[in-house]
Amino acid sequence: MRNRMLKSGMILLVSCAGLSSFAQKTYPEPERMRPGMSEFWLPQPAIVTPGNITTNSAPSDAIVLFDGKDLSAWENAQTKGAAEWIVNSDGSFTVNKKQGDIQTKEAFENFQLHIEWRIPVNIAGESQGRGNSGVYLQGKYELQVLDSYGNETYSNGQAGSIYKQSRPLVNAMRKPGEWNVYDVIYTAPVFKEDGTYRVAPQVTVLHNGIVVQNNTTIVGTTEYIGFPKVEKHGAGPIILQSHGDPSEPISFRNIWIRKL
């Protein structure tokens, strides 16, 4: 037994000596950081010429959906025939309520959208019956258009809302007769095989330069009656709504989109 204890003690001493030797060994310090070690030069961003504010021109890489001349980029949303809304001499076009909704001929996924719209000066009506229209993202999710200048309605149905889902952070409406601007950053949903969202659609909206939706999650289709539904889909059009309210129809101009 004594011999075994002596051997165990010797092994322990040897092991401790080894650890002591290991602990005393020195290694090089990490290389000192230099500015260039965290810089990368490639790839360089593509050069895009910004639009001209004075002439309302689009960025150089944008798809122009309305240039003030015709509606050749659009079609009737129901019949797929010509978009027979009224093109005006001032470079705008006006909703033709007898012809129904119009939509872009091209379908989109992730995008940046710019669109301008105006409520007529002689607008009448109240709540949802006053300058009602909408911009449908991928044909499924409505960004509400409405005269919200001195016109109260349910908050998730006023201008700048994701209809019946997310109210705008603020009311940034200009008075009738003046042009309103929506700038939209939209990320399309990603679906699981069972048709549910793996990643829900997201949207950021600036109304007249003011953030009214900040990376908002869209929880499903925007329904007039009932609650949102999740419907599996691919790329979809931009739809402009011809609402059935009795008020004077609104106008649009300067519409362009950039694929992201």
C-alpha positions in Angstrom: 0.0 0.0 0.0 2.8 2.4 0.9 4.5 1.8 -2.5 1.3 2.5 -4.3 0.9 5.8 -2.4 4.5 6.8 -3.2 3.9 6.0 -6.9 0.7 8.1 -6.9 2.4 11.0 -5.3 5.2 10.9 -7.9 2.7 10.9 -10.7 0.9 13.8 -9.1 4.2 15.7 -8.8 5.1 15.0 -12.4 1.6 16.1 -13.6 1.8 19.3 -11.6 5.2 20.0 -13.0 3.9 19.5 -16.5 1.0 21.9 -15.9 3.4 24.5 -14.4 5.6 24.2 -17.5 2.6 24.6 -19.8 1.3 27.6 -17.9 4.7 29.3 -18.1 5.0 28.9 -21.8 4.4 32.1 -23.8 2.5 32.5 -27.1 2.5 35.4 -29.6 0.0 38.2 -28.9 -2.8 38.6 -31.5 -1.7 40.7 -34.4 -2.5 44.4 -33.8 -5.5 45.6 -35.7 -4.9 48.0 -38.6 -7.6 50.1 -40.3 -7.4 48.1 -43.5 -8.1 44.8 -41.8 -11.8 45.8 -41.5 -12.2 47.4 -44.9 -13.5 45.7 -48.1 -13.6 47.3 -51.6 -15.5 44.8 -53.6 -18.2 44.6 -54.7 -18.8 48.4 -55.3 -22.4 49.5 -55.2 -24.0 50.2 -58.5 -24.3 53.9 -59.5 -27.9 55.1 -59.6 -28.7 58.7 -60.6 -31.3 60.1 -58.3 -34.5 61.5 -59.6 -34.9 65.3 -60.2 -37.1 66.9 -57.6 -38.0 69.8 -59.9 -39.1 67.6 -62.8 -40.4 64.7 -60.7 -38.2 62.3 -62.6 -37.6 58.8 -61.3 -34.2 57.3 -60.3 -32.2 55.9 -63.2 -32.8 52.2 -62.2 -36.6 52.6 -61.6 -39.4 51.1 -63.6 -41.7 54.0 -64.4 -45.3 53.0 -63.9 -46.8 56.3 -65.0 -44.9 59.0 -66.8 -47.7 61.5 -67.2 -48.7 60.4 -70.7 -50.5 57.0 -70.7 -51.5 54.0 -68.7 -49.6 51.4 -70.9 -48.0 49.8 -67.8 -51.5 49.1 -66.3 -54.5 46.9 -67.1 -58.0 46.4 -65.8 -57.7 44.2 -62.7 -60.8 42.2 -63.5 -60.8 41.8 -67.3 -57.1 42.3 -68.0 -58.1 44.7 -70.7 -57.0 48.3 -71.1 -56.8 50.5 -68.0 -59.5 53.0 -68.9 -59.0 55.6 -66.2 -58.8 59.2 -67.2 -55.4 60.6 -68.2 -55.3 64.4 -67.6 -53.4 67.1 -69.4 -51.5 68.1 -66.3 -49.6 64.7 -66.2 -51.9 63.0 -63.7 -54.7 60.5 -64.1 -58.0 60.2 -62.3 -60.0 57.1 -61.1 -62.8 56.0 -63.4 -65.2 54.4 -60.9 -67.2 52.8 -63.7 -64.2 50.8 -64.9 -63.1 49.2 -61.6 -59.6 48.7 -60.2 -56.5 48.8 -62.3 -53.2 46.9 -61.7 -49.7 46.8 -63.1 -49.1 44.4 -65.9 -45.8 43.4 -64.2 -45.7 41.5 -60.9 -43.3 42.4 -58.1 -41.8 40.9 -54.9 -39.5 43.2 -52.8 -39.6 46.8 -53.9 -39.4 50.5 -53.2 -42.5 52.3 -54.5 -43.1 56.0 -55.0 -46.7 57.2 -55.7 -48.4 60.6 -55.5 -52.1 61.2 -55.0 -54.5 64.1 -54.6 -57.9 64.6 -53.1 -60.1 67.0 -55.2 -60.7 70.4 -53.7 -64.5 70.0 -53.9 -64.5 66.7 -52.0 -67.6 65.9 -50.0 -68.7 63.1 -47.6 -67.3 61.8 -44.3 -65.4 58.9 -42.8 -64.8 56.2 -45.4 -67.0 57.9 -47.9 -64.5 60.7 -48.6 -61.8 60.3 -51.2 -61.4 56.5 -50.6 -59.0 54.4 -52.7 -56.0 52.1 -51.9 -52.7 50.9 -53.0 -52.5 47.1 -52.9 -49.0 45.6 -52.4 -48.6 42.4 -54.3 -52.3 42.6 -55.0 -53.0 41.4 -51.4 -52.2 44.1 -48.8 -53.9 47.5 -48.9 -52.1 50.7 -48.0 -55.1 52.9 -47.4 -55.7 56.1 -49.4 -58.4 58.4 -47.9 -59.0 62.1 -47.2 -57.9 62.2 -43.6 -57.6 66.0 -43.4 -60.2 67.0 -40.8 -62.1 63.8 -41.5 -62.3 61.3 -38.6 -62.7 57.6 -39.2 -61.6 54.4 -37.5 -57.8 54.8 -37.0 -56.8 51.6 -38.8 -58.7 52.8 -41.8 -57.4 56.3 -42.3 -54.7 57.4 -44.8 -51.4 55.7 -44.2 -52.9 52.6 -42.5 -52.4 49.0 -43.5 -56.2 48.7 -43.8 -57.9 47.3 -40.7 -54.5 46.1 -39.3 -52.1 48.8 -38.4 -53.0 52.5 -37.9 -50.5 55.1 -39.0 -48.1 56.5 -36.4 -49.3 60.0 -37.2 -51.8 61.8 -39.5 -49.5 63.4 -42.1 -52.4 64.4 -44.5 -52.3 67.5 -46.7 -55.5 69.4 -47.4 -57.6 68.6 -50.4 -56.2 70.0 -53.6 -52.6 69.4 -52.6 -50.5 66.4 -53.6 -49.7 63.7 -51.1 -46.7 61.4 -51.4 -46.3 57.8 -50.4 -42.8 56.2 -50.3 -43.0 52.5 -49.5 -40.3 49.9 -48.7 -41.9 46.5 -48.9 -40.4 43.0 -48.2 -42.4 40.1 -49.6 -43.4 37.2 -47.4 -41.7 33.8 -47.5 -44.0 30.8 -47.1 -43.6 27.3 -45.6 -44.8 24.3 -47.6 -48.1 24.3 -45.6 -48.9 27.8 -46.8 -48.2 29.6 -43.5 -45.7 32.4 -43.2 -42.1 31.5 -42.6 -41.4 35.3 -42.8 -44.4 37.6 -42.8 -44.5 40.6 -45.2 -43.0 43.8 -43.8 -43.6 47.4 -44.8 -42.2 50.9 -44.1 -44.3 53.8 -45.3 -43.4 57.5 -45.4 -46.4 59.8 -46.0 -45.2 63.3 -47.1 -41.8 62.5 -45.8 -43.0 61.4 -42.4 -42.8 57.8 -41.2 -46.3 56.4 -40.6 -45.5 52.6 -40.8 -42.1 51.6 -39.3 -41.1 48.1 -40.4 -44.7 47.0 -39.8 -45.5 43.3 -39.9 -48.5 42.6 -42.2 -50.3 39.7 -40.6 -52.4 38.7 -43.7 -54.7 39.9 -46.4 -56.5 43.2 -45.8 -60.2 42.3 -45.5 -63.2 44.7 -45.5 -65.3 42.1 -43.5 -63.5 39.7 -41.2 -60.0 39.3 -40.2 -56.7 38.8 -42.2 -56.1 35.6 -44.0 -52.8 34.0 -44.9 -52.8 33.1 -48.6 -49.7 31.6 -50.2 -48.7 33.5 -53.3 -45.8 34.6 -55.4 -45.0 37.9 -57.1 -48.0 40.1 -57.4 -49.1 43.4 -59.0 -49.6 46.9 -57.6 -53.4 47.5 -57.6 -55.1 50.9 -57.4 -58.6 50.7 -56.0 -61.7 52.2 -57.6 -63.7 52.5 -54.4 -67.5 52.7 -54.6 -68.0 55.7 -52.3 -70.0 58.6 -53.8 -67.4 61.3 -53.4 -65.4 62.9 -56.2 -62.7 60.5 -57.6 -59.0 61.1 -56.7 -56.0 61.5 -58.9 -52.5 59.9 -59.1 -49.2 60.9 -60.7 -45.5 60.2 -60.8 -45.5 56.5 -60.0 -42.3 54.5 -60.1 -40.9 51.3 -58.5 -37.5 49.8 -57.8 -37.0 46.1 -57.4 -35.0 45.3 -54.3 
